[in-house]
């Protein structure tokens, strides 16, 4: 968990903030943070869904503030 900020900044190309969260659900990975990018298009006020920066990502922008990035996990954790 302590390397969360460094790995997420490189992988998702967004600024790591203290309010970021990374969740692993089986083979899926969900990264949630405050959106810091300037959008050059009109954004839907509730939810805006688009493809991510990297291949295989889905970005969901909620309430023009929170960015959730869903992708396949690079590492599959077994408990």
N, C-alpha and C positions, 0 to 999 in steps of 0.2 A: 504493500500500500504506500510506502514512503516514496516510491519512484513514480507514483501516479502522475504527478505534475510534469515530470520530464518526458515520460513516454507518450502521454496524451498530447502534449504540445507538438511533438514531432509527427505523430501519426495523424492527428486531425487538423493540423495547421491552424489552430485557434489558440488564443491566449489562455493559459492556465490561470484560473482564479480560485480563491479559497472556497467558492461555492460550486465547484465542479464535482461531479459524481460519476463513477464508472461501475457498471454492474455487469456481471457475467451470468447469463442464463443458458446453461447447456452450451451449445455451439454458438450462441448469439452474444453479442456484446452491445451494451447501450451506454453511451456517454452523454451526460447532460451538463450543460454549462450556460452561462449568460452569453447571448449573442453579441459579438464585438465587431462584426463586419458591417460595412455600409452596403445596403442593397440598392442597386441601380434600377429597380423595378418596383412597382406598387405591390406591397405585401398584404395578403389577406389579414384582417385584424385578429382572427381567432387562430387559425392554423394554416401554414403554408408548407407544402410537401414538395421536395425536389431531390434530385440525385446528389450525392455527396461529391466532395473534391476528389477522393480516391475511388477507384473502381469497386463496386460492390457495396457502396454505402447508400443509405437513405437518410436524408435530413428532414426533420420535422421542426419547424419554427412555431412555437406556441406563444400567443399573445404578444408577438413582435419582440419578445425579450429572451425567452428560453429556447435554446437549441438542443434538440435530442438527435443524436447520430446513432443509427442502428446499422450494425455490420456483423459479418461472420467473425467469430473470435479467431485470432491467430494461434492461440494456445487453448487447448481443451483441458480443463482442469478435472481431475478425478478425485473424489473424496473417499 
